[in-house]
Amino acid sequence: MRSTSAAAARSGRLPRAAGTLTLLGALLAPVASAQTAPPQTVPAQTGPAQTTPAQTTPAQAAPAKGSVSAATDRAVSALAIEVSGVAKGRIVSCPAALKLSVNAVCVYSQSAAGTLRPLVKGRLGARASGDWKSSGKSSVLLAAPAGGKASAFVLLNPMSDTETLVVVDTLKAAPAPAASAAPKATPPAGVVRGQPYVLGSDLVGVVKVTSLGGGKYRLSTDDDGLLTVTVGAKSAQAAGGAVELPLAPATDGRNLIFPLAGLRALGCTVTPAGSNLTVACGPDSVGLKPIVF
């Protein structure tokens, strides 16, 4: 005569392995705790004036199959319901070891991963991005909600030959690229880095700058200061003869870029004024901020 345990194993009521039972116990614990509680009946109390009928405590309903948490991302929720229907499984708690997001939905299915792969991809159709990508025994498929772009994934994690944990979760947002510093503008040809310059337009009111063409400029002041300079050359012509500038003038194609120290050749003085400078040529003066390349 065959034993009762053998008959139970043959009928499928016992798990195939103790390891599977342990894992399923951890996964299905939240579902088991939500099962319908048996009704409790309060004995009727009879009084001289009225009789109170027996009151029955309402039974707690188990979570509806295919339902998801209200905190779940809408795209993940929609995909999870679809995938759950294909996998013919039930929603369980996601294992912490998988390190999923708070939006993740996990479904326990009594189908092999190899069986589920074509079914899930077929259900998603054009919303599936590419094909399944495998890593070890697990496989992942990028997916998108209806009318959207890929924003979630479906993970099939085999638990045994005939059991699979199906996971639907959002794609982790890629970290925002670090803001890169704006590339420094290429300094005009001929300028010396680290040295202060002024634009000819900054000297309006104290120095008149006139372009003579061919890279030559004439600088003049109201007290008869006069200087003719050439872009790229230190030598200049003053009213009293040739002079040597500390640095050669430059241009950006529109403005004369003149070395601050060269203003002395015009008889101008430069005085610090906080973070700016005051340039005085005769009775006129102007405040400006020098350019340092």
Buried (B, 14 or more C-beta within 10 A) or exposed (E): EEEEEEEEEEEEEEBEEEEBEEBBEEBBEEBEEEEEEEEEEEEEEEEEEEEEEEEEEEEEEBBEEBBBBEEBBEBBBBBBBBBBBBBEBBBBBBBEEBEBBEBBBBBBBEBBBEBBBEBBBEBBEEBBBEEBEEEEEBBBBBBBBEEEEBBBBBBBBBBBEBBBBBBBBBBEEEEEEEEEEEEEEEBBEBBBEEBBBBBBEBBEEBBBBEBEEEBBBBBBBEEEBBBBBBBEBBEBBBEEEEBEBEBBBBBEEEBBBBBBBBBEBBBBEBEEEEEEBBBBBBEBBBEBEBBEB
